Amino acid sequence: MSGDSSTLICFAVKEEAKFVQPRTSTRILVTGMGQKNAAEQLRKELEKSAPRLVLTCGFAGGLNPNLKISDVVFDADSGLVEKLTALEAKRVRFHCAERVAVTVAEKATLWKSTGADAVEMESSIIRKICRERNIPSTTVRVISDTAEEDLPLDFNALMTADCKINFAKLALKLIGGPQKIPQLMRFQKRTIAAAQRLAEVLNQL
């Protein structure tokens, strides 16, 4: 494994990275959802070369009711605290879950049991691997849904065994409950806006 001077930015899905404009010194890795996929893809990437910095980025669900849609939140051990704070990102505590937190009740339980402000599904394993290899890392995420709202669908029920959306199941769900379609479209519109806000911060960073 050889070292280089690049920054590696990890996203679970390509939609999270859609608006990021990487510089020549930046590499983007789409790992897939969940800790298993993130670990496998990151280890493969690090076998090629070790970057000087790893960012784990994407969407996060709010657990702290004070967090709003499109708030950029972070946890850093790479000396980026001042830069991220200057970009109006908020330093928070993350919980890395094995499933999507869908309901207000689930989010409230997680907030109470973990003390975390936001929940996502990949960052802890990515940063653990980075610490093992002495690579500085930072989590930078954007709030896509707040603590005070349910998601439009139970995405856990639509996942395959390898944490990918089963589009056949999604189609059947929407055929059986067409009233969910407007909710899903509103949610998609908000995630696009959240991805744009995340990109604004990452492009400046």
Helices and strands as residue ranges (DSSP letters): E 2-3, E 7-11, G 14-17, E 26-30, H 35-48, E 49-50, E 53-62, E 72-76, H 81-86, E 90-91, E 94-96, H 104-114, E 118-120, H 123-132, E 137-145, G 155-158, H 167-176, H 180-204
